[in-house]
Amino acid sequence: MLKLTETEHILLLKIHHIIWDGLSEAVLVRELAAFYTAYCNDLSLELPELPIQYADFAVWQRQWLQGDVLESQLAYWKQQLSGAPFVLELPTDRVRPLTQTFRGARYRQLLSKELTEALMILSQRLGVTLFMTLLAALKTLLYRYTGQSDICVGTPYAGRDRAEIEGLIGLFVNTLVLRTDISGNPSFEELLLRVRQVALGAYTHADLPFENLVEQLQPARSLNYTLLYQVMLGLFRPAPQIDLEGLTGSPVVVETATAKFDLTLYFFNTASGLIGDWEYNTDLFDAATIARMASHFQTLLEGIVANPIQRVSRLSLLTLREPHQLLVEWNNTTKEYPQNKYIHQLFEEQVERSPDAIAVVFEEEQLTYRDLNQRANRIAHHLRTLGVGPEVLVGICVERSLEMVVGLLGILKAGGAYVPLDPTYPSERLQYMLEDSGVQVLLTQARLVESLPKHNARVVCLESEQ
């Protein structure tokens, strides 16, 4: 609740977003100030006649966005978003509800003037905008949090790129989906150039309304997350100051307790530095989690301006206090363990919770929980046809790889017990282990078969079962 003094007043306008966007506010404030000043000085005022009305723009847009123009726009976005993973598996404090909720809160972050200026200097040196630098930094943060190297983030686009509509009040904003490939562990500078290319391509094809894009792409729909992206980034000018005759005006931030997406980061570039508003879904995240995420983002930005050629996987996220917290305060590994469930059953529960999250990574390869589960199931089914079940020992002799995890899970799912055999052991040691354990089945890799000592086990090559 706002408490006002006798000399303070609030001007409240309730306007639907369907006829209003952020730049419309600047137009209204400018015209309101002009009329108020004229009124106070007993002057008449006539604003310049508008060259067009919003209805004229709407008619023109429908007529223009047809034929070759529409096909060109659609072709770009279909190619750009083909095969994109439209679910970002951020680590949340709670399991995502079956139906999306919109309860939310905001966390405000202040970045120093020095850091803001350093980011602007870096942006100018590399020929990018400040927004592109912030987007590349956010993509880096999301990459580090999720392990996903193909990330889509939404952003609002003003859409006022024609002089005739600059003075109009109306909804011109569109939403763009910016997809970035972060594979190969690039340096931040290299990632920033990738972001620049994607952003410029999106701006060139920004006239296709977002709802048309969804209609054409027809992505798989779910009730528990938003289509195409779940994280949004925007960079704006500060809210316009209201300079009225004899009055001092300033905008008032109102807490709406709602969140349109999992996470929205709005930055405002002020004279004292960047101000960031982190709007988050409170059914997914705790306030402490978002505060920590914001501090990681600030640490990341500081590392970027200090060494922009650093690989994105090497840029530090941790604040000065967190290493001690990680080693001491968070190192309590005591946890209640369900005694009535096996490891592979707990794994399957995790598959249900986050099927598209990254489960295992080896060098440049990775598997989601769904993929890992499907591969392990194929191994388990084949092992059962070979008689593997309770009390049956299965040898597994593979190099460090994704196949190692697939094989171990497959054995457990089949009900057997695994006997690990390191392929780097001397042949005599491997032969003794095979004979002593009496394994009936041996999981291995095709390239290792010829180097294994003599044995009586049935050989199953993991590659042939994938």
FENUR-V151131 format. One record per residue. N is the residue number from 0. SS is DSSP state (A for helix, B for strand, O for the rest). BURIAL is + if it has 16 or more other C-alpha atoms within 10 Angstrom, else -. D_LAST is the distance of its C-alpha to the last C-alpha in Angstrom with 1 decimal. Layout:
# FENUR-V151131
<<N/SS/BURIAL/D_LAST> <N/SS/BURIAL/D_LAST>>
This chain:
# FENUR-V151131
<<0/O/-/61.2> <1/O/-/63.1> <2/O/-/66.6> <3/O/-/68.9> <4/O/-/72.4> <5/O/-/75.3> <6/O/-/74.7> <7/O/-/71.0> <8/O/-/69.6> <9/O/-/66.2> <10/O/-/65.5> <11/O/-/62.7> <12/O/-/61.2> <13/O/-/58.6> <14/O/-/56.8> <15/O/-/53.7> <16/A/-/50.9> <17/A/-/51.0> <18/A/-/54.2> <19/O/+/53.8> <20/O/+/51.6> <21/A/+/52.2> <22/A/+/54.4> <23/A/+/56.5> <24/A/-/57.7> <25/A/+/59.1> <26/A/-/60.9> <27/A/-/62.4> <28/A/+/63.5> <29/A/+/65.2> <30/A/-/67.1> <31/A/-/68.0> <32/A/-/69.5> <33/A/+/71.5> <34/A/+/73.0> <35/A/+/73.8> <36/A/+/75.5> <37/A/-/77.5> <38/A/-/78.5> <39/A/-/79.7> <40/O/-/81.9> <41/O/-/83.2> <42/O/-/81.7> <43/O/-/80.1> <44/O/-/76.7> <45/O/-/74.9> <46/O/-/71.4> <47/O/-/70.6> <48/O/-/69.5> <49/O/-/65.8> <50/O/-/64.9> <51/O/-/62.4> <52/O/-/61.3> <53/A/-/57.8> <54/A/-/58.1> <55/A/-/58.8> <56/A/+/55.6> <57/A/-/53.5> <58/A/-/55.0> <59/A/-/54.4> <60/A/-/50.8> <61/A/-/50.1> <62/A/-/51.9> <63/A/-/50.4> <64/O/+/46.7> <65/O/-/46.3> <66/A/-/45.5> <67/A/-/44.4> <68/A/-/44.6> <69/A/-/42.3> <70/A/-/39.8> <71/A/-/39.8> <72/A/+/39.1> <73/A/+/36.3> <74/A/-/34.6> <75/A/-/34.6> <76/A/+/33.1> <77/A/-/30.5> <78/A/-/29.3> <79/A/+/29.7> <80/A/+/27.8> <81/O/-/25.1> <82/O/-/21.7> <83/O/+/23.5> <84/O/+/22.3> <85/O/+/25.4> <86/O/+/25.0> <87/O/+/26.0> <88/O/+/25.0> <89/O/+/28.2> <90/O/-/28.7> <91/O/-/31.3> <92/O/-/33.8> <93/O/-/33.0> <94/O/-/30.2> <95/O/+/30.5> <96/O/-/32.7> <97/O/-/31.5> <98/O/-/34.2> <99/O/+/35.0> <100/O/+/38.3> <101/O/+/40.6> <102/B/+/42.6> <103/B/+/42.9> <104/B/+/45.0> <105/B/+/45.7> <106/B/-/45.8> <107/B/-/48.1> <108/B/+/47.5> <109/B/-/50.1> <110/O/+/49.3> <111/O/-/52.2> <112/A/-/54.2> <113/A/-/53.4> <114/A/+/49.6> <115/A/+/50.0> <116/A/-/52.1> <117/A/+/49.7> <118/A/+/46.9> <119/A/+/49.1> <120/A/-/50.2> <121/A/+/46.6> <122/A/+/45.8> <123/A/-/48.9> <124/A/-/48.1> <125/O/-/44.6> <126/O/-/45.9> <127/O/+/44.0> <128/O/-/45.4> <129/A/+/45.5> <130/A/+/43.1> <131/A/+/40.5> <132/A/+/40.8> <133/A/+/40.6> <134/A/+/37.5> <135/A/+/35.8> <136/A/+/36.7> <137/A/+/35.4> <138/A/+/32.1> <139/A/+/32.0> <140/A/+/32.8> <141/A/+/30.1> <142/A/+/27.5> <143/A/+/28.6> <144/A/-/28.7> <145/A/+/25.3> <146/O/+/23.2> <147/O/+/22.5> <148/O/+/23.3> <149/B/+/23.8> <150/B/+/26.8> <151/B/+/29.2> <152/B/+/32.8> <153/B/+/35.6> <154/B/+/39.1> <155/B/-/42.4> <156/B/+/44.1> <157/O/-/47.9> <158/O/+/48.2> <159/O/-/51.8> <160/O/-/51.7> <161/O/-/54.9> <162/A/-/58.4> <163/A/-/59.6> <164/A/+/57.4> <165/O/-/57.9> <166/O/+/60.8> <167/O/+/59.3> <168/O/+/58.2> <169/O/+/55.1> <170/O/+/51.3> <171/O/+/49.9> <172/O/+/46.9> <173/B/+/43.4> <174/B/+/40.0> <175/B/+/37.7> <176/B/+/33.9> <177/B/+/33.3> <178/B/+/29.7> <179/B/+/29.2> <180/B/+/26.4> <181/O/+/26.7> <182/O/-/23.8> <183/O/-/24.8> <184/O/-/27.1> <185/O/+/30.2> <186/B/+/33.8> <187/A/+/35.6> <188/A/+/37.7> <189/A/+/34.8> <190/A/+/33.2> <191/A/+/36.7> <192/A/+/36.9> <193/A/+/33.6> <194/A/+/35.0> <195/A/+/38.3> <196/A/-/36.7> <197/A/+/34.8> <198/A/+/38.0> <199/A/-/40.3> <200/A/-/38.1> <201/A/+/38.1> <202/A/-/41.9> <203/A/-/42.4> <204/O/+/40.5> <205/O/+/41.8> <206/O/+/43.9> <207/O/+/41.2> <208/O/-/41.7> <209/A/-/38.7> <210/A/-/39.0> <211/A/-/38.7> <212/A/+/35.6> <213/A/-/34.0> <214/A/-/35.2> <215/A/-/33.7> <216/A/-/30.3> <217/O/-/29.9> <218/O/-/27.3> <219/O/-/25.8> <220/O/-/28.6> <221/O/-/28.8> <222/O/-/31.9> <223/O/-/31.1> <224/O/+/30.9> <225/O/+/32.6> <226/O/+/31.2> <227/O/+/29.8> <228/O/+/30.9> <229/O/+/32.0> <230/B/+/34.0> <231/B/+/37.1> <232/B/+/39.3> <233/B/+/42.8> <234/B/+/45.7> <235/B/+/49.2> <236/B/-/52.8> <237/O/-/54.7> <238/O/-/56.3> <239/O/+/59.6> <240/O/-/62.7> <241/B/+/65.5> <242/B/+/68.7> <243/B/+/71.5> <244/O/-/75.2> <245/O/-/76.2> <246/B/-/72.9> <247/B/-/69.9> <248/B/-/66.6> <249/O/-/63.1> <250/O/-/59.8> <251/O/-/58.8> <252/O/-/55.2> <253/O/-/54.5> <254/O/-/51.7> <255/O/-/50.0> <256/O/-/47.6> <257/B/+/44.9> <258/O/+/41.7> <259/O/+/40.2> <260/O/+/36.8> <261/O/+/34.9> <262/B/+/36.6> <263/B/+/39.3> <264/B/+/40.9> <265/B/+/44.3> <266/B/+/46.2> <267/B/+/49.9> <268/B/+/51.5> <269/B/-/54.9> <270/O/-/57.7> <271/O/-/56.9> <272/B/+/53.1> <273/B/+/49.9> <274/B/+/49.7> <275/B/+/46.3> <276/B/+/45.9> <277/B/+/42.6> <278/B/+/42.3> <279/B/+/39.6> <280/B/+/38.6> <281/O/+/40.1> <282/O/+/37.8> <283/O/+/35.0> <284/O/+/36.8> <285/O/-/39.7> <286/A/-/42.6> <287/A/-/42.0> <288/A/-/38.4> <289/A/+/39.6> <290/A/+/42.5> <291/A/-/40.1> <292/A/+/37.8> <293/A/+/41.0> <294/A/+/42.1> <295/A/+/38.7> <296/A/+/39.2> <297/A/+/42.7> <298/A/+/41.7> <299/A/+/39.0> <300/A/+/41.7> <301/A/+/44.1> <302/A/+/41.5> <303/A/+/40.8> <304/A/+/44.5> <305/A/-/45.0> <306/O/-/42.1> <307/O/+/40.4> <308/O/-/38.6> <309/O/+/36.7> <310/B/+/32.9> <311/O/+/31.9> <312/O/+/29.8> <313/O/-/33.0> <314/O/+/35.6> <315/O/+/37.0> <316/O/+/36.8> <317/O/+/38.7> <318/O/-/42.4> <319/O/-/44.8> <320/O/-/44.9> <321/A/-/41.1> <322/A/-/40.3> <323/A/-/42.8> <324/A/-/41.5> <325/A/-/37.9> <326/A/-/39.1> <327/A/-/41.8> <328/A/-/41.9> <329/O/-/38.2> <330/O/-/37.3> <331/O/-/38.1> <332/O/-/34.9> <333/O/-/36.5> <334/O/-/34.5> <335/O/-/34.7> <336/O/-/31.6> <337/O/-/30.9> <338/O/-/31.6> <339/O/-/30.3> <340/O/-/26.7> <341/O/-/23.8> <342/A/-/21.7> <343/A/+/18.6> <344/A/-/21.0> <345/A/-/22.5> <346/A/-/19.1> <347/A/-/18.5> <348/A/-/22.1> <349/A/-/21.3> <350/A/+/18.4> <351/A/-/21.2> <352/A/-/23.6> <353/O/+/21.7> <354/O/+/18.3> <355/O/+/18.6> <356/O/+/19.9> <357/B/+/18.2> <358/B/+/16.9> <359/B/+/16.0> <360/B/-/17.0> <361/B/-/16.8> <362/O/-/19.1> <363/O/-/18.3> <364/B/-/14.8> <365/B/+/14.5> <366/B/+/12.6> <367/B/+/14.6> <368/A/+/15.1> <369/A/+/13.6> <370/A/+/10.3> <371/A/+/10.2> <372/A/+/11.4> <373/A/-/9.0> <374/A/+/5.9> <375/A/+/8.7> <376/A/+/9.9> <377/A/+/7.2> <378/A/+/7.9> <379/A/+/11.5> <380/A/+/11.9> <381/A/+/11.0> <382/A/+/13.3> <383/A/+/15.9> <384/A/-/16.2> <385/O/-/17.0> <386/O/-/19.7> <387/O/+/18.5> <388/O/+/20.7> <389/O/-/23.7> <390/O/-/25.3> <391/O/+/22.5> <392/B/+/21.6> <393/B/+/18.2> <394/B/+/18.2> <395/B/+/15.8> <396/B/+/16.7> <397/O/+/14.8> <398/O/-/16.4> <399/O/-/16.9> <400/O/-/13.8> <401/A/+/11.4> <402/A/+/9.3> <403/A/+/12.6> <404/A/-/12.8> <405/A/+/9.4> <406/A/+/10.6> <407/A/+/14.1> <408/A/+/13.5> <409/A/+/11.5> <410/A/+/14.5> <411/A/+/16.9> <412/A/+/15.6> <413/A/+/16.0> <414/O/+/19.5> <415/O/+/19.5> <416/B/+/20.7> <417/B/+/19.1> <418/B/+/21.1> <419/B/+/20.3> <420/O/+/21.0> <421/O/-/21.6> <422/O/+/20.8> <423/O/-/24.1> <424/O/-/26.2> <425/O/-/28.6> <426/A/-/27.6> <427/A/-/30.4> <428/A/-/29.2> <429/A/+/25.7> <430/A/+/27.2> <431/A/-/29.6> <432/A/+/26.9> <433/A/+/24.9> <434/A/-/28.1> <435/A/-/29.7> <436/A/-/26.8> <437/O/+/26.1> <438/O/+/22.4> <439/O/+/21.1> <440/B/+/17.4> <441/B/+/16.1> <442/B/+/12.8> <443/B/+/12.8> <444/O/+/11.7> <445/A/-/12.6> <446/A/-/15.5> <447/A/-/17.0> <448/A/-/17.3> <449/A/-/20.7> <450/A/-/22.2> <451/O/-/21.8> <452/O/-/25.0> <453/O/-/25.7> <454/O/+/24.5> <455/O/-/24.1> <456/O/+/20.7> <457/B/-/17.9> <458/B/+/15.2> <459/B/+/11.5> <460/B/+/9.5> <461/A/+/6.8> <462/A/-/5.5> <463/A/-/5.7> <464/A/-/3.8> <465/O/-/0.0>>
